[in-house]
Amino acid sequence: MRYLADVKDRGIILSPDRENEKMYEWDGGGMREAIVNRVGEYYYLSYDGAMPGKTPHSYWNACTARSKDLVRWEKCGVSLYSSAITRPDADCKDCCSASSPWSFQEDGVWYRYYLGADHCSSEGIPAFMYSTMLATSSSIEGPWLKKCDQPYSSGHVCFPAGKHGEWDDATASPGEVLRNPKYGIAPDSKKYMMFYSGSCSGITRRSIGIARTDDLSVTDDYYKESGNFWIKDPEPILPPSEDIENSSIYFEKDTGVYWLFTNHIYENSYTDAVWVYWTSDIDCWNPENKAIVIDRSVSTWAKGAIGMPTVCPTDRGTLAVFYDGVLGKGIGHLNRHIGLAEILLPLKLHKK
């Protein structure tokens, strides 16, 4: 595979707190899946904080940090708590993890789509099945109201996993939300689209699907077959044999190209690289149009596991890429840090 050109790794920018530091209780077990929004003068970074202890009660919660320069970050605290902490008697799909939140603003409301997990490993690592859940706020800084905390809504999700045998029958977890560029142009088009992550049971293979809606607030009980849900496309945008999960999209206005940054899974074991796919038609993706962005040869510090990417343009003519990883050659899910790479714009590939 080819590599994306002009990628410069800037190293670790956020690390788990140590004992006696303010966030140790919440992220002392590691930090993962950094998702960025730029609002005013600040970049807001949501990340998964793993509670220390490596026990079934070391839940993952969504935490927030903010920065003006992408390098110096202020940790702001927990923004979404797992329901086992706040509502231990409720039957919520996020009892073991309320994590990986993608935030989108429309008409003065912030919609946050986050991963809920109701199972975890003996070390507290979220386990299948994953659900896409909703919280809302009037501010990117919160406070956030989880839909599952509202009356008669403890089982609500944005859309369920697929039926047995479908490509996403094991997980249907959240991804970036965009306004559909074809809305009002293509027949029966929906206003919003989410690039969600799905995986199949049996020999797990992963890909990215598109869910669509005209109403960002729709949720319903997860067990309903025909509830008030986002509508999922029947097939993923790329073959599950690509084995990718989580994605962040950058649209290059000058070229009209969409670039989808995603995680590659190595031999169904761990995420080992950030890949990118590109297309000029947001609904049609070719698995041949791909390149490596970050792997162990590009990262200055992560030589094993390299986790979920999110991207954001900067004022200095670059595209910032956030990713998590283990310092050194480790491939575990815990004790991760968050790093930053920057790519010179416009995006281009290394020459063959």
C-alpha positions as CSV (number, residue, x, y, z in Angstrom):
1,M,0.0,0.0,0.0
2,R,1.0,3.6,-0.6
3,Y,1.4,6.2,2.1
4,L,-0.2,9.6,2.5
5,A,2.5,12.2,2.0
6,D,3.8,14.9,4.4
7,V,2.6,13.3,7.7
8,K,4.6,14.6,10.7
9,D,4.0,12.9,14.1
10,R,4.2,15.4,17.0
11,G,4.2,12.7,19.7
12,I,2.1,12.2,22.8
13,I,-0.1,15.2,23.8
14,L,-2.2,13.6,26.6
15,S,-1.4,10.9,29.1
16,P,-3.3,9.2,31.9
17,D,-3.1,10.9,35.3
18,R,-1.0,9.4,38.0
19,E,-2.1,8.8,41.6
20,N,-2.9,12.0,43.5
21,E,-3.6,13.8,40.2
22,K,-7.2,15.1,39.7
23,M,-8.3,12.7,36.9
24,Y,-6.5,9.5,38.1
25,E,-9.8,8.1,39.4
26,W,-11.3,8.3,35.9
27,D,-8.4,7.9,33.4
28,G,-5.6,6.4,35.4
29,G,-6.2,3.1,33.5
30,G,-5.6,4.7,30.1
31,M,-6.9,7.1,27.5
32,R,-8.4,6.1,24.2
33,E,-10.5,7.2,21.2
34,A,-9.9,11.0,21.1
35,I,-12.6,12.8,19.2
36,V,-12.2,16.5,18.5
37,N,-14.6,19.5,17.9
38,R,-13.5,23.0,17.4
39,V,-15.8,25.6,19.0
40,G,-14.7,29.3,19.2
41,E,-11.1,29.6,20.4
42,Y,-11.0,26.1,21.8
43,Y,-10.5,22.6,20.5
44,Y,-12.6,20.2,22.6
45,L,-11.3,16.7,22.8
46,S,-13.5,13.9,24.1
47,Y,-11.7,10.7,25.1
48,D,-12.4,7.4,26.8
49,G,-11.0,7.4,30.3
50,A,-10.4,3.9,31.7
51,M,-10.8,3.7,35.5
52,P,-7.7,2.2,37.2
53,G,-7.7,-1.2,38.8
54,K,-8.2,-3.7,36.0
55,T,-11.4,-5.1,37.5
56,P,-14.9,-5.7,36.1
57,H,-15.8,-2.4,37.8
58,S,-13.1,-0.3,36.0
59,Y,-15.6,1.3,33.7
60,W,-14.9,3.5,30.8
61,N,-16.4,7.0,30.8
62,A,-16.3,9.9,28.4
63,C,-13.9,12.6,29.5
64,T,-13.2,16.0,28.1
65,A,-10.0,18.2,27.6
66,R,-9.6,21.5,25.9
67,S,-6.8,23.4,24.2
68,K,-6.1,26.5,22.2
69,D,-3.0,25.2,20.4
70,L,-3.6,21.4,20.2
71,V,-0.5,20.7,22.3
72,R,-1.2,22.1,25.8
73,W,-4.4,20.5,27.2
74,E,-6.6,21.2,30.2
75,K,-8.5,18.2,31.5
76,C,-12.0,19.3,32.3
77,G,-13.5,16.1,33.9
78,V,-16.0,13.4,33.1
79,S,-18.8,14.4,30.7
80,L,-20.7,11.0,30.5
81,Y,-20.7,8.4,33.2
82,S,-21.4,4.8,32.7
83,S,-24.9,4.0,34.1
84,A,-23.5,1.4,36.5
85,I,-22.1,4.4,38.4
86,T,-25.1,6.7,38.3
87,R,-28.0,4.3,37.9
88,P,-26.9,0.9,39.0
89,D,-30.4,-0.6,39.1
90,A,-31.4,0.6,35.6
91,D,-31.4,-1.6,32.6
92,C,-29.3,0.6,30.4
93,K,-27.2,-0.4,27.4
94,D,-24.3,1.8,28.7
95,C,-23.9,0.3,32.1
96,C,-20.3,-0.7,31.6
97,S,-19.2,2.0,29.2
98,A,-20.4,5.4,28.1
99,S,-17.6,6.3,25.7
100,S,-16.4,7.4,22.2
101,P,-18.8,10.3,21.9
102,W,-19.3,12.1,18.5
103,S,-20.8,15.6,19.0
104,F,-22.8,17.5,16.4
105,Q,-24.5,20.9,16.7
106,E,-27.7,21.8,15.0
107,D,-30.2,24.7,15.8
108,G,-28.5,25.5,19.1
109,V,-28.6,21.9,20.4
110,W,-25.5,19.6,20.8
111,Y,-26.2,16.0,20.0
112,R,-23.7,13.5,21.4
113,Y,-23.7,10.0,20.0
114,Y,-21.8,7.7,22.2
115,L,-20.9,4.0,22.5
116,G,-22.8,2.1,25.1
117,A,-21.6,-1.4,26.3
118,D,-23.5,-3.5,28.8
119,H,-20.7,-6.1,29.0
120,C,-17.0,-5.9,29.8
121,S,-14.0,-8.1,30.4
122,S,-12.5,-9.0,33.7
123,E,-10.3,-5.9,33.3
124,G,-13.3,-3.5,32.6
125,I,-12.7,-3.4,28.8
126,P,-16.0,-2.8,27.0
127,A,-17.2,-6.0,25.2
128,F,-19.7,-6.8,22.5
129,M,-22.5,-5.9,21.9
130,Y,-21.9,-2.2,21.3
131,S,-24.8,0.3,20.9
132,T,-25.2,3.8,19.6
133,M,-26.8,6.0,22.3
134,L,-27.7,9.7,22.6
135,A,-27.1,12.6,25.0
136,T,-27.9,16.3,24.4
137,S,-26.8,19.6,25.7
138,S,-27.0,23.3,25.0
139,S,-23.2,23.6,25.2
140,I,-20.2,21.5,24.0
141,E,-19.1,21.8,27.6
142,G,-22.2,20.2,28.9
143,P,-23.9,19.2,31.2
144,W,-25.2,16.3,29.0
145,L,-28.6,14.7,29.4
146,K,-28.5,11.0,28.4
147,K,-31.6,9.8,26.7
148,C,-31.5,6.6,28.8
149,D,-31.8,8.6,31.9
150,Q,-35.2,10.0,30.9
151,P,-38.5,8.3,32.0
152,Y,-39.4,5.2,30.0
153,S,-36.2,5.4,27.9
154,S,-33.6,3.3,29.7
155,G,-33.5,0.9,26.8
156,H,-33.3,3.5,24.1
157,V,-30.6,3.4,21.3
158,C,-30.3,5.3,18.0
159,F,-30.5,2.1,16.0
160,P,-30.0,-1.6,16.8
161,A,-27.4,-4.0,15.6
162,G,-28.3,-6.1,12.6
163,K,-30.2,-9.3,12.6
164,H,-28.3,-12.6,12.9
165,G,-26.2,-13.2,9.8
166,E,-26.1,-9.5,8.7
167,W,-22.7,-7.7,8.5
168,D,-23.4,-5.7,11.7
169,D,-25.1,-8.2,13.9
170,A,-22.4,-7.9,16.7
171,T,-21.9,-4.2,17.0
172,A,-23.5,-1.0,15.7
173,S,-21.5,1.8,17.4
174,P,-21.4,5.5,16.7
175,G,-19.4,7.5,14.2
176,E,-19.2,11.0,12.7
177,V,-22.4,12.8,11.7
178,L,-22.5,15.0,8.6
179,R,-25.1,17.0,6.8
180,N,-25.9,15.0,3.6
181,P,-24.5,16.9,0.6
182,K,-27.2,15.3,-1.5
183,Y,-30.1,16.3,0.7
184,G,-32.9,17.9,-1.5
185,I,-31.0,16.8,-4.6
186,A,-31.1,13.0,-4.6
187,P,-34.7,11.5,-4.4
188,D,-35.8,10.5,-0.9
189,S,-32.5,11.7,0.6
190,K,-32.2,12.2,4.4
191,K,-30.8,15.3,5.9
192,Y,-28.1,13.7,8.1
193,M,-25.8,10.7,7.7
194,M,-23.7,8.9,10.3
195,F,-20.7,6.8,9.4
196,Y,-21.1,4.1,12.1
197,S,-18.9,1.1,12.9
198,G,-20.3,-2.4,12.5
199,S,-19.0,-5.9,13.0
200,C,-20.3,-9.4,12.4
201,S,-20.4,-12.4,14.8
202,G,-18.5,-15.6,14.2
203,I,-15.1,-14.7,12.7
204,T,-15.3,-11.0,13.5
205,R,-14.9,-8.6,10.5
206,R,-15.5,-4.9,10.6
207,S,-16.5,-2.1,8.3
208,I,-18.2,1.3,8.2
209,G,-21.9,1.7,7.4
210,I,-24.1,4.7,6.8
211,A,-27.2,5.4,9.0
212,R,-29.5,8.3,7.9
213,T,-32.2,10.4,9.5
214,D,-34.1,13.7,9.2
215,D,-34.4,13.9,13.0
216,L,-31.2,13.9,15.1
217,S,-33.1,13.1,18.3
218,V,-34.8,9.8,17.3
219,T,-34.2,6.8,19.6
220,D,-36.3,3.8,20.6
221,D,-36.0,0.6,22.6
222,Y,-33.2,-1.6,21.4
223,Y,-35.3,-4.8,21.2
224,K,-37.8,-3.4,18.7
225,E,-37.5,-4.6,15.2
226,S,-39.3,-1.6,13.6
227,G,-38.8,1.2,16.1
228,N,-38.3,4.9,15.6
229,F,-34.6,4.6,14.6
230,W,-32.1,6.0,12.2
231,I,-32.3,4.1,9.0
232,K,-29.3,2.0,8.2
233,D,-28.1,1.3,4.6
234,P,-28.3,-2.5,4.1
235,E,-24.6,-2.9,3.2
236,P,-21.4,-1.2,4.4
237,I,-19.5,1.3,2.3
238,L,-16.5,-1.1,2.1
239,P,-16.2,-4.9,2.2
240,P,-15.9,-6.3,5.8
241,S,-12.7,-8.0,4.6
242,E,-11.0,-4.6,4.8
243,D,-11.4,-5.1,8.6
244,I,-11.7,-1.4,9.6
245,E,-13.5,0.4,12.4
246,N,-14.2,4.0,13.4
247,S,-13.8,6.8,11.0
248,S,-13.5,10.6,10.7
249,I,-14.1,12.5,7.4
250,Y,-12.3,15.5,5.9
251,F,-13.9,17.2,2.9
252,E,-11.4,19.0,0.6
253,K,-13.4,21.8,-1.0
254,D,-10.9,22.6,-3.7
255,T,-10.9,19.1,-5.1
256,G,-14.3,17.9,-4.0
257,V,-12.8,14.8,-2.5
258,Y,-13.9,13.1,0.8
259,W,-11.1,11.5,2.8
260,L,-12.2,8.9,5.3
261,F,-9.6,8.2,8.1
262,T,-10.1,4.9,9.8
263,N,-8.5,2.1,11.9
264,H,-7.1,-1.1,10.4
265,I,-7.3,-4.3,12.5
266,Y,-4.3,-6.6,12.3
267,E,-5.3,-10.3,11.9
268,N,-8.5,-9.8,14.0
269,S,-6.3,-9.0,16.9
270,Y,-5.6,-5.3,17.5
271,T,-5.7,-2.0,15.6
272,D,-2.2,-1.5,14.1
273,A,-2.6,1.5,11.8
274,V,-4.6,4.5,10.5
275,W,-5.7,4.1,6.9
276,V,-7.4,6.6,4.6
277,Y,-9.9,6.0,1.8
278,W,-11.0,8.7,-0.7
279,T,-13.9,9.4,-3.0
280,S,-15.7,12.2,-4.9
281,D,-19.1,10.5,-4.2
282,I,-19.8,10.2,-0.5
283,D,-22.1,7.2,-1.1
284,C,-19.6,5.2,-3.2
285,W,-16.2,4.0,-1.9
286,N,-13.7,1.9,-3.7
287,P,-11.4,-0.4,-1.5
288,E,-8.6,0.2,-4.0
289,N,-8.5,3.9,-3.2
290,K,-6.7,3.7,0.1
291,A,-3.3,4.5,1.7
292,I,-1.5,4.3,5.1
293,V,-1.5,7.4,7.2
294,I,0.1,6.3,10.5
295,D,1.7,3.0,11.4
296,R,4.7,2.0,13.5
297,S,7.1,3.4,10.9
298,V,5.4,6.8,11.1
299,S,4.5,7.2,14.8
300,T,7.4,8.3,16.9
301,W,6.2,6.5,20.0
302,A,3.5,3.9,19.3
303,K,5.1,0.8,17.8
304,G,2.3,-1.7,18.5
305,A,-1.3,-0.7,18.9
306,I,-2.4,2.4,17.1
307,G,-6.0,3.4,17.8
308,M,-8.9,5.4,16.4
309,P,-8.2,8.5,14.3
310,T,-10.1,11.8,14.2
311,V,-9.2,14.7,12.1
312,C,-9.6,18.5,12.2
313,P,-8.1,21.3,10.0
314,T,-5.9,23.8,11.7
315,D,-5.1,27.5,11.1
316,R,-1.6,26.6,10.0
317,G,-2.5,24.8,6.8
318,T,-2.5,21.3,8.2
319,L,-4.9,18.6,9.0
320,A,-4.5,17.5,12.7
321,V,-4.9,13.7,13.3
322,F,-5.5,12.5,16.8
323,Y,-4.9,8.8,17.7
324,D,-4.2,6.7,20.7
325,G,-1.6,4.0,21.3
326,V,0.6,2.2,23.7
327,L,4.0,3.7,24.3
328,G,6.4,1.1,22.8
329,K,5.4,-2.2,21.3
330,G,2.4,-3.0,23.5
331,I,-0.9,-4.0,21.9
332,G,-3.2,-4.0,25.0
333,H,-6.4,-1.9,25.4
334,L,-5.2,-0.2,28.6
335,N,-2.4,2.2,29.6
336,R,-2.8,4.1,26.3
337,H,-1.9,7.7,25.5
338,I,-3.2,10.2,22.9
339,G,-0.9,11.5,20.2
340,L,-1.1,14.1,17.5
341,A,0.1,14.0,13.9
342,E,-0.2,16.8,11.3
343,I,-0.5,16.5,7.5
344,L,0.3,19.3,5.1
345,L,-2.7,20.4,3.1
346,P,-3.8,19.7,0.4
347,L,-3.6,16.0,1.0
348,K,-1.6,13.9,-1.5
349,L,0.0,10.5,-1.8
350,H,3.7,9.6,-2.0
351,K,4.7,9.0,-5.5
352,K,5.1,5.4,-6.5
